[in-house]
Amino acid sequence: MAVGKTPVSVLQELLSRRGTTPKYELVQIEGAIHEPTFRYRVTVADIVAMGIGRSKKEAKHAAAKAILDKIVVEGTEDGIGNNLIPEMKNEIVSPYDDKIPGNPIGNLQEMCMSRRWPPPSYELVNEEGLPHERLFTIACTVFKQRELGTGKSKKLAKRQAAHKMLEKLQDVQSVPSAMSPGLDDDDDEATALNNVEFNYVQLLQEIATEQDFEVTYVDIEEKSIKGKSQCLVQLSTLPVAVCYGTGSNSKEAQSAAAQNALEYLKIMTKK
């Protein structure tokens, strides 16, 4: 994104060249009167994105940034590449200035979900430099593969780490022993499965943070017909979504609900 340009102005400029404009709609105001939160929806052709903020202006910028991300990530799909802006994805490398195209964090999550792998985990491993020019290093781990990313913010470092991991795993369809030595051992296999269960909740929260919606878990006191713990998870998306999960205990029920919510989001975002 050009220095000094807001997401709203960048989107407006790109679309105006092609004789079209984005449509913004204020869809929700929530929170206390003295501390409201605004939610805006922006539409470009058949692409819709949401943004929230403490002011209408902040919410519009968040929505514009979200749709720029979508256009970059989905720029080759029918309905955008063919009908909207064929050259746009070449003009917008990303909303960031790191020269990494699209949304590598979301793409890596999608890859792991589609291949039934544990979701990636991220860890801040180093932080150095003066307060006004910090340099962050974040590690991205999938199975026993680890890639490091560095940047002037944690977000940029995380994007670089995810981008490197994507490049490493791009041609890997299964989980070869070289990727996770010792996984054939029963203990390691059980550990991997436990990580998958635990990380559904974490992955859902990461997506919620990036996409600006809230996740609320409601444990149901009554047991299911089969005597299992039950849980509902509510997503403050539009429309609001509620997903159900069961497990041998409350934690497993939440994990199952989170997994079902992730499947729901995957279905809803497909064209």
PATIDREN-377406 format. One record per residue (C-alpha): x, y, z. Coordinates in steps of 0.02 Angstrom, whole numbers, plus 50000, padded with zeros to 5 digits. Last residue first. Layout:
XYZ...
***
This chain:
491154904949798491774897349959491784908750111490214901150188490854883150173492534887150258491644897150393490504882350430491974870250435492844881850558491264882550664491184863550664492984862750727492594875750861491104865550920492194849850927493524859251027492214866151146491534848551173493304842051202493594855351335491924851851421492234833251436491934817151337491474827651188490044836151098489944851050979488664863150911488804878550800487914895350809488134908250671487614926650669487224932250492488294942250486489684936350600489584937150790490074918750802489194908250935489904891951001488764879051081489384865251196488854847851252489664835351369489294817251326488044805251404487474797251241485824806651247486844822651275487264828851449486354843751523487374858651583487654865851409489294875351395489124891751299490654897351201490734915051128491794919950977491834938150922492104945050747493474956050676494144945350532495924944250599495394941750780494044929150732495304919550625496504918550772495094913350889494554899350772496354893350762496544892950952494934883250976495404870950839497154870250913496764859151060495984845450956497394845350828498694845650965497874830551046497984821350880499834825250866500144819351044499224803051007500314800250855501874804250953501394791451085500944778150957502604779750865502324782150681502584800750709504414797250748505054808850614503794822150565504194829750398505374815850343504044803050387502954809950249501354819150297500294819750139500074832049996501754841050002501994852149849501614868749935502364863650103504024873250093503274888150001501854889250126503094888450271504074903050200502474913250179501894909050355503554915250428503464931150323501674934750375502104931750559503564943950549502434956950467501104954750602502394955250743502994972050679504604978250599504844960950524505674944050538505044926650492505694909850548505174892750481504934876550577504424859250518504064846950658502174846450629501834863950564502814877350657502954895950622504314905350718504204924150744505644936550745505274954850784506334970150745505964986050841506315003150769505455015850882505805006251044507625002950995508094985650931507674967950977506274955350993506554936650976505634920050978503814925450962502894909150931501654904050797500714887650779500074880550615498464870550615498624851650638498414843250469496754837850393497354842250217496004855550190496284862650365498174863750344498024872450175496704884550240497794889450388499264892250269498184902950155497554913350302499314917150362499954919650183498654933250144499014940049971500724943449898502304946050003503174962149952503324967350137502424984150113500754978250178499014979550100499634966649976500414966149802498994976849739499294981049556499464963249495497914958049592496964971949507497354967349328495804957049290494634968449388492854962349399492084949249287493424936649241494694937649382493384942149510491854931649472492874916349432494364914849548496094921949510495974937049625495424926949776496874931149891497194948649823495364953149809495034946249982496444956250062495824972149977494094967750043494754966950221495714983350203494144992150142493144985050288494454990650415494505008050335492605009150345492635003850529493945017150572492915030650487491305025250572492185026150740492725013250870492995000750730492304985750638492564979450461491644967250349491954960650174490864956650023491404951549847490054949649714490424966249628491314976249764490344976749927490854984750092490014980750258490294991950407490204987950593490295001950721490744999750904490045011851031490935017951189489895031851270488255023851217488855006551271489134993151141488384990150970488094999050805487734987750657487574987350467488345003750409488445000750222489865004550101489745001449913491395001249818491515010949655491595006449471492255014549312493845004549295495055017949352493815021849490494085004449563495935006449598495745024049666494295019749781495195004449850496775014549885495765028849961494795017450079496365007650130497205024150178498615031650077500105039650164501375027050100500695016949956500005000050000
***
